[in-house]
Amino acid sequence: MQNEESKLEVINYIEKASVVILGLLFILFPVIFTNITTDFFSLPKQALLIFAILMLMLLFGVKNLLTEKIVIRRTPFDLPVLFFVLIIFLSSLFSVARWDSFINFVPVLFVGFSFFAIINNVKNEKSFIVLVSSLLTGAVLLSLISILSYFKVYVFPFDFTKVQAFTPSGSLLEEALYLLFVLPVGLYFLTPFLMRKKHMDFTKMLGFGAASAIILAGLIVSIY
């Protein structure tokens, strides 16, 4: 009995750790960059994604060993994601520059893995809110950096960051697209309050409202 309780406790820790790793991935992914790689922006993001997914896969394997069974949650989007990854793989396989195409396929493969990692780790409202908050936090940080750069307030010591159009995304177009896709997430959680259809916790309302406003400001600056 005590052994079973210990297993359940370890499994609980693994599930919480998986959510934390995903949360950190959402926060750091849009803003991470480095000057020690040939590509200052894309390679660090790809490395972060691959490292995070490998950690999640390791935790998932340990969890399966403890539970002595493999449980994978199913969604209607499973097959479309698998087909998309398969098509990209076949495209790289039959490409003229096969080796370069395959290298570029690896991040796409881990993006596919990340979909299944999210689906299998978001099991309750609390973990869902944590990941949504992390996604908005990353977008807010990206927006703030862009806004500060626009007003010539440079927060990083590197010479290549001290330009008005600097963005950790690598280009203002990519930043605008990212913020454009994340902004509706924040607005979605404000909709019940704005439509007066549902009572909302003031702290959550303030957080989602402030995040949405900052992301919108970052989007406007990026487009401008």
C-alpha contacts under 8 A as a table, 3 or more apart, distances in Angstrom:
res1	aa1	res2	aa2	distance
1	M	4	E	5.18
1	M	5	E	6.37
2	Q	5	E	5.04
2	Q	6	S	6.21
3	N	6	S	5.10
3	N	7	K	6.27
4	E	7	K	5.04
4	E	8	L	6.22
5	E	8	L	5.09
5	E	9	E	6.14
6	S	9	E	5.03
6	S	10	V	6.21
7	K	10	V	5.15
7	K	11	I	6.11
7	K	66	L	6.46
7	K	67	T	7.93
8	L	11	I	5.02
8	L	12	N	6.09
9	E	12	N	5.06
9	E	13	Y	6.34
10	V	13	Y	5.05
10	V	14	I	6.18
11	I	14	I	4.98
11	I	15	E	6.21
11	I	63	K	5.96
11	I	66	L	7.44
12	N	15	E	5.19
12	N	16	K	6.28
13	Y	16	K	5.12
13	Y	17	A	6.01
14	I	17	A	5.02
14	I	18	S	6.09
14	I	59	L	6.33
14	I	63	K	7.03
15	E	18	S	5.12
15	E	19	V	6.43
15	E	121	N	6.72
16	K	19	V	5.20
16	K	20	V	6.29
17	A	20	V	4.99
17	A	21	I	6.18
18	S	21	I	5.14
18	S	22	L	6.28
18	S	56	L	6.00
18	S	59	L	7.24
18	S	121	N	6.79
19	V	22	L	5.12
19	V	23	G	6.06
19	V	121	N	6.42
19	V	122	V	7.48
19	V	127	S	6.58
19	V	130	V	7.82
19	V	131	L	7.34
20	V	23	G	4.94
20	V	24	L	6.15
21	I	24	L	5.18
21	I	25	L	6.14
21	I	52	A	6.53
21	I	56	L	7.53
22	L	25	L	4.96
22	L	26	F	6.26
22	L	52	A	7.36
22	L	118	I	7.49
22	L	131	L	7.02
23	G	26	F	5.18
23	G	27	I	6.30
23	G	130	V	6.85
23	G	131	L	5.25
23	G	134	S	5.15
23	G	135	L	7.34
24	L	27	I	5.05
24	L	28	L	5.94
24	L	134	S	7.07
25	L	28	L	5.36
25	L	29	F	5.56
25	L	48	L	7.26
25	L	49	L	6.97
25	L	52	A	6.85
26	F	29	F	5.60
26	F	30	P	7.49
26	F	131	L	7.42
26	F	134	S	5.60
26	F	135	L	4.93
26	F	138	G	6.11
27	I	30	P	6.97
27	I	31	V	7.65
27	I	134	S	5.31
27	I	135	L	5.94
27	I	136	L	7.80
27	I	137	T	5.86
27	I	138	G	3.91
27	I	139	A	7.58
28	L	31	V	5.49
28	L	32	I	5.57
28	L	138	G	6.23
29	F	32	I	5.70
29	F	45	K	5.68
29	F	48	L	7.10
29	F	49	L	7.53
29	F	138	G	7.28
30	P	45	K	7.62
30	P	138	G	6.11
30	P	139	A	6.88
30	P	142	L	6.43
30	P	168	P	6.83
30	P	169	S	6.18
31	V	138	G	6.98
31	V	141	L	7.08
31	V	142	L	5.73
31	V	168	P	5.07
31	V	169	S	6.70
32	I	41	F	7.25
32	I	44	P	6.59
32	I	45	K	6.35
32	I	168	P	6.53
33	F	40	F	5.63
33	F	41	F	4.86
33	F	42	S	7.74
33	F	44	P	5.64
33	F	45	K	7.10
33	F	168	P	6.22
34	T	37	T	6.65
34	T	40	F	5.13
34	T	41	F	6.80
34	T	44	P	6.66
35	N	38	T	7.76
35	N	39	D	7.90
35	N	40	F	5.31
36	I	40	F	7.24
37	T	40	F	5.76
37	T	43	L	7.19
37	T	44	P	7.82
39	D	42	S	6.08
39	D	43	L	5.77
39	D	44	P	8.00
40	F	43	L	6.75
40	F	44	P	7.04
40	F	170	G	7.84
41	F	44	P	5.97
41	F	45	K	6.64
41	F	168	P	6.63
41	F	169	S	6.40
41	F	170	G	5.55
42	S	45	K	5.29
42	S	46	Q	6.17
42	S	169	S	7.98
42	S	170	G	7.56
43	L	46	Q	5.04
43	L	47	A	6.03
44	P	47	A	5.03
44	P	48	L	6.07
45	K	48	L	5.11
45	K	49	L	6.18
46	Q	49	L	5.09
46	Q	50	I	6.15
46	Q	107	P	6.10
47	A	50	I	5.20
47	A	51	F	6.03
48	L	51	F	5.22
48	L	52	A	6.06
49	L	52	A	5.26
49	L	53	I	6.15
49	L	107	P	7.75
49	L	110	F	7.14
49	L	111	V	7.70
50	I	53	I	5.26
50	I	54	L	6.08
50	I	107	P	7.15
50	I	110	F	6.16
51	F	54	L	5.20
51	F	55	M	6.25
52	A	55	M	5.16
52	A	56	L	6.26
53	I	56	L	4.93
53	I	57	M	6.06
53	I	110	F	6.85
53	I	113	F	7.01
53	I	114	S	6.31
53	I	117	A	7.53
54	L	57	M	5.02
54	L	58	L	6.18
55	M	58	L	5.09
55	M	59	L	6.28
56	L	59	L	5.09
56	L	60	F	6.00
56	L	117	A	7.06
57	M	60	F	4.94
57	M	61	G	6.14
57	M	117	A	7.94
58	L	61	G	5.12
58	L	62	V	6.33
59	L	62	V	5.09
59	L	63	K	6.09
60	F	63	K	5.05
60	F	64	N	6.20
61	G	64	N	5.11
61	G	65	L	6.29
62	V	65	L	5.09
62	V	66	L	6.32
63	K	66	L	5.13
63	K	67	T	6.19
64	N	67	T	5.11
64	N	68	E	5.56
64	N	69	K	5.48
64	N	70	I	5.49
64	N	71	V	7.72
65	L	68	E	4.91
65	L	69	K	7.03
67	T	70	I	7.88
72	I	120	N	6.58
73	R	119	I	6.85
73	R	120	N	5.81
74	R	78	D	6.80
75	T	78	D	5.62
76	P	79	L	7.12
77	F	80	P	5.44
77	F	81	V	6.20
78	D	81	V	5.39
78	D	82	L	6.19
79	L	82	L	5.00
79	L	83	F	5.96
80	P	83	F	5.11
80	P	84	F	6.05
81	V	84	F	5.09
81	V	85	V	6.26
81	V	112	G	6.54
82	L	85	V	5.24
82	L	86	L	6.05
82	L	112	G	7.33
83	F	86	L	4.95
83	F	87	I	6.04
84	F	87	I	5.20
84	F	88	I	6.33
85	V	88	I	5.17
85	V	89	F	6.17
85	V	108	V	6.90
85	V	109	L	6.27
85	V	112	G	6.68
86	L	89	F	4.98
86	L	90	L	6.18
87	I	90	L	5.14
87	I	91	S	6.05
88	I	91	S	4.99
88	I	92	S	6.23
88	I	105	F	6.80
88	I	108	V	7.95
89	F	92	S	5.19
89	F	93	L	6.05
89	F	102	F	7.39
89	F	105	F	6.45
90	L	93	L	4.85
90	L	94	F	6.21
91	S	94	F	5.47
91	S	95	S	5.98
92	S	95	S	5.01
92	S	98	R	5.81
92	S	99	W	8.00
92	S	101	S	4.74
92	S	102	F	5.32
92	S	105	F	6.85
93	L	98	R	5.88
93	L	101	S	7.56
93	L	102	F	6.89
94	F	98	R	6.67
95	S	98	R	4.91
95	S	101	S	6.76
97	A	100	D	5.65
97	A	101	S	6.09
98	R	101	S	5.10
98	R	102	F	6.03
99	W	102	F	5.14
99	W	103	I	6.29
100	D	103	I	5.16
100	D	104	N	6.35
101	S	104	N	5.10
101	S	105	F	6.14
102	F	105	F	4.81
102	F	106	V	6.55
103	I	106	V	5.53
103	I	107	P	7.93
104	N	107	P	6.36
104	N	108	V	7.35
105	F	108	V	5.16
105	F	109	L	6.27
106	V	109	L	5.06
106	V	110	F	6.49
107	P	110	F	5.11
107	P	111	V	6.18
108	V	111	V	4.95
108	V	112	G	6.37
109	L	112	G	5.12
109	L	113	F	6.39
110	F	113	F	4.72
110	F	114	S	6.00
111	V	114	S	4.93
111	V	115	F	6.54
112	G	115	F	5.31
112	G	116	F	6.93
113	F	116	F	5.33
113	F	117	A	6.15
114	S	117	A	4.79
114	S	118	I	6.10
115	F	118	I	5.29
115	F	119	I	6.29
116	F	119	I	5.02
116	F	120	N	6.05
117	A	120	N	5.33
117	A	121	N	6.14
118	I	121	N	5.30
118	I	122	V	5.98
119	I	122	V	5.73
119	I	123	K	7.96
120	N	123	K	7.11
121	N	127	S	7.87
122	V	125	E	7.91
122	V	127	S	5.57
122	V	128	F	5.66
123	K	127	S	6.78
123	K	128	F	7.51
124	N	127	S	5.67
124	N	128	F	6.32
125	E	128	F	4.97
125	E	129	I	6.09
126	K	129	I	5.22
126	K	130	V	6.24
127	S	130	V	4.99
127	S	131	L	6.30
128	F	131	L	5.31
128	F	132	V	6.18
129	I	132	V	5.06
129	I	133	S	5.90
130	V	133	S	5.16
130	V	134	S	6.12
131	L	134	S	4.94
131	L	135	L	6.12
132	V	135	L	5.05
132	V	136	L	6.26
132	V	185	V	7.79
133	S	136	L	5.15
133	S	137	T	5.99
134	S	137	T	4.92
134	S	138	G	6.23
135	L	138	G	5.36
135	L	139	A	6.45
135	L	182	V	7.61
136	L	139	A	5.04
136	L	140	V	6.01
136	L	182	V	7.01
136	L	185	V	7.92
136	L	186	G	7.03
136	L	211	A	6.51
137	T	140	V	4.98
137	T	141	L	6.19
137	T	211	A	7.35
138	G	141	L	5.22
138	G	142	L	6.23
139	A	142	L	5.04
139	A	143	S	6.10
139	A	178	Y	7.93
139	A	179	L	6.43
139	A	182	V	7.11
139	A	215	I	6.39
140	V	143	S	5.01
140	V	144	L	6.08
140	V	211	A	6.08
140	V	214	I	6.08
140	V	215	I	5.55
141	L	144	L	5.12
141	L	145	I	6.20
142	L	145	I	5.32
142	L	146	S	6.30
142	L	167	T	7.45
142	L	168	P	7.00
142	L	175	E	7.98
142	L	218	G	7.73
143	S	146	S	5.11
143	S	147	I	6.03
143	S	214	I	6.55
143	S	215	I	5.66
143	S	217	A	7.23
143	S	218	G	4.22
143	S	219	L	7.21
144	L	147	I	5.04
144	L	148	L	5.99
144	L	214	I	7.24
144	L	218	G	6.77
145	I	148	L	5.22
145	I	149	S	6.08
145	I	155	V	7.49
145	I	167	T	6.96
145	I	168	P	7.97
146	S	149	S	5.10
146	S	150	Y	6.15
146	S	165	A	7.40
146	S	166	F	6.65
146	S	167	T	5.62
146	S	218	G	6.42
146	S	221	V	7.39
146	S	222	S	7.36
147	I	150	Y	5.07
147	I	151	F	6.49
147	I	217	A	7.68
147	I	218	G	6.00
147	I	221	V	6.55
148	L	151	F	5.18
148	L	152	K	6.19
148	L	153	V	4.89
148	L	154	Y	6.56
148	L	155	V	7.84
149	S	152	K	4.72
149	S	153	V	5.23
149	S	154	Y	5.55
149	S	162	K	7.52
149	S	163	V	6.84
149	S	164	Q	4.98
149	S	165	A	6.60
149	S	166	F	6.28
149	S	167	T	7.93
150	Y	153	V	7.40
150	Y	164	Q	4.80
150	Y	165	A	6.37
150	Y	221	V	7.44
151	F	164	Q	7.15
152	K	162	K	7.72
152	K	163	V	7.34
152	K	164	Q	5.78
154	Y	157	P	7.72
154	Y	161	T	7.16
154	Y	162	K	5.81
154	Y	163	V	7.99
156	F	161	T	6.46
156	F	162	K	7.63
157	P	161	T	7.46
157	P	162	K	7.92
158	F	161	T	5.53
158	F	162	K	7.00
159	D	162	K	5.45
160	F	163	V	6.91
160	F	166	F	7.99
161	T	166	F	5.65
161	T	167	T	7.83
162	K	166	F	7.07
163	V	166	F	5.46
165	A	172	L	7.34
166	F	170	G	7.66
166	F	171	S	7.76
166	F	172	L	7.94
167	T	170	G	5.77
167	T	171	S	6.38
167	T	172	L	6.59
167	T	175	E	7.30
168	P	171	S	7.85
169	S	172	L	7.21
169	S	174	E	6.25
169	S	175	E	5.53
170	G	174	E	7.26
170	G	175	E	7.80
171	S	174	E	5.44
171	S	175	E	6.37
172	L	175	E	4.92
172	L	176	A	5.98
172	L	222	S	5.51
172	L	223	I	7.43
173	L	176	A	5.11
173	L	177	L	6.22
173	L	222	S	7.34
173	L	223	I	7.62
174	E	177	L	5.17
174	E	178	Y	6.13
175	E	178	Y	5.12
175	E	179	L	6.15
175	E	219	L	7.76
175	E	222	S	6.89
176	A	179	L	5.23
176	A	180	L	5.90
176	A	219	L	5.47
176	A	222	S	5.61
176	A	223	I	6.43
177	L	180	L	4.97
177	L	181	F	6.32
178	Y	181	F	5.36
178	Y	182	V	6.30
179	L	182	V	5.03
179	L	183	L	5.80
179	L	215	I	6.41
179	L	216	L	7.70
179	L	218	G	7.59
179	L	219	L	5.96
180	L	183	L	5.53
180	L	184	P	7.45
180	L	219	L	6.87
181	F	184	P	6.46
181	F	185	V	7.75
182	V	185	V	5.45
182	V	186	G	7.17
183	L	186	G	5.52
183	L	187	L	6.44
183	L	212	S	6.08
183	L	215	I	6.30
183	L	216	L	6.83
184	P	187	L	4.87
184	P	188	Y	5.80
185	V	188	Y	5.15
185	V	189	F	6.83
186	G	189	F	5.58
186	G	190	L	6.72
186	G	208	F	5.59
186	G	209	G	7.29
186	G	211	A	6.95
186	G	212	S	5.35
187	L	190	L	5.03
187	L	191	T	6.18
187	L	208	F	7.53
187	L	209	G	7.66
187	L	212	S	6.41
188	Y	191	T	5.26
188	Y	192	P	7.94
189	F	192	P	6.84
189	F	208	F	6.99
190	L	193	F	5.44
190	L	194	L	6.12
190	L	205	M	6.63
190	L	208	F	6.78
190	L	209	G	6.85
191	T	194	L	5.04
191	T	195	M	5.90
192	P	195	M	5.22
192	P	196	R	5.90
192	P	197	K	5.17
192	P	198	K	5.26
192	P	199	H	7.70
192	P	200	M	7.79
193	F	196	R	4.86
193	F	197	K	6.40
193	F	198	K	5.90
193	F	199	H	6.53
193	F	200	M	6.21
193	F	205	M	7.76
194	L	197	K	7.86
195	M	198	K	7.93
196	R	199	H	7.35
200	M	204	K	7.22
200	M	205	M	6.44
201	D	204	K	5.39
201	D	205	M	6.12
202	F	205	M	4.98
202	F	206	L	6.00
203	T	206	L	5.14
203	T	207	G	6.08
204	K	207	G	5.00
204	K	208	F	6.01
205	M	208	F	5.36
205	M	209	G	5.80
206	L	209	G	5.07
206	L	210	A	5.93
207	G	210	A	5.30
207	G	211	A	6.07
208	F	211	A	5.09
208	F	212	S	5.99
209	G	212	S	5.20
209	G	213	A	6.18
210	A	213	A	5.13
210	A	214	I	6.21
211	A	214	I	5.27
211	A	215	I	6.09
212	S	215	I	5.13
212	S	216	L	6.01
213	A	216	L	5.10
213	A	217	A	6.18
214	I	217	A	5.01
214	I	218	G	6.14
215	I	218	G	4.99
215	I	219	L	6.08
216	L	219	L	4.99
216	L	220	I	6.21
217	A	220	I	5.12
217	A	221	V	6.24
218	G	221	V	5.12
218	G	222	S	6.07
219	L	222	S	5.04
219	L	223	I	6.17
220	I	223	I	5.24
220	I	224	Y	6.01
221	V	224	Y	5.03
